[in-house]
Amino acid sequence: MIIDTHLHYWERSTPERPHDPNGIHWGEEMLAEDLLKEADKAGVTHIVQVTASLMGYDNRYSLEAAAKHRDRVVGVFGRFDPLLPDNEGRLKQFMAQERMLGVRITLHQPPYNSWLRQGLLNDFLAAIEKLQIPLELFAPYQTEELHDMVKRYPGILIMLDHMGLRRMPPYTDRYWNWPEILKLGEQPNIWMKVSYFPEAAPDDEKYPHPTSKQRFRELYEHIGPDKMIWGSNYPPVLRACTYPQSVTFISEECDFLNEADRKAIFAGNFIKYIKQAGGRDLFK
């Protein structure tokens, strides 16, 4: 079994369901059916939909396609506005939706990248901790803020998207704060989404991305395999490698992994994370 825990499908913009102009756009549409065909080619058996930022806070298509393809789509991590009133009540309704697995918050560009530092998420985080909801967080290069967050909210298990990395100016070296990320991985309530190694590689390195392979090994040796969760980040990963190569980077190129490690990173750790974070038992 291989569960791709980080990819995106989305529908074409319509007047009833417009795309968010502030979201990151990767094309007019990537329908779930087309994405699943690509997953088949990569040897991926199951997927987890992460609602794309171009959909704003509208998770309808994510959930509709997950219900339609329930044999392949494990569930959805949906987008949620954490700054509106009554986070606790809204989160209860949000998680009551069929096929919803947890919340994804993106803090990757202004003004969102200052929310942690300004304390704007405190009420939301308190509600997440109280309700025991799986939380997927994309907060690139905010290690200091994340260290503070996990200490203040020890009851939240965080799946850290893309290991806290991002392709963005002015960082041509995407691993510039790697020692801090390794320290962050030591925190007991941080689980590392190892979904960005191909994209974080230097621009002049092609697959199999030797620098990223070395960084993967360093993370593996530093925190062990038990809190490492794989995702492809398809389709954005295509700027660095093919979808099948995002799989073989783990299954073949990272030859220091044993078979038990690969099974855990490809599927077992995600199943364990969801349960420990307060979510439902998957595949039951």
Order of alpha helices (4+ residues) and beta strands (2+ residues): beta-alpha-beta-alpha-beta-alpha-beta-alpha-alpha-beta-alpha-beta-alpha-beta-alpha-alpha-beta-alpha-alpha-alpha
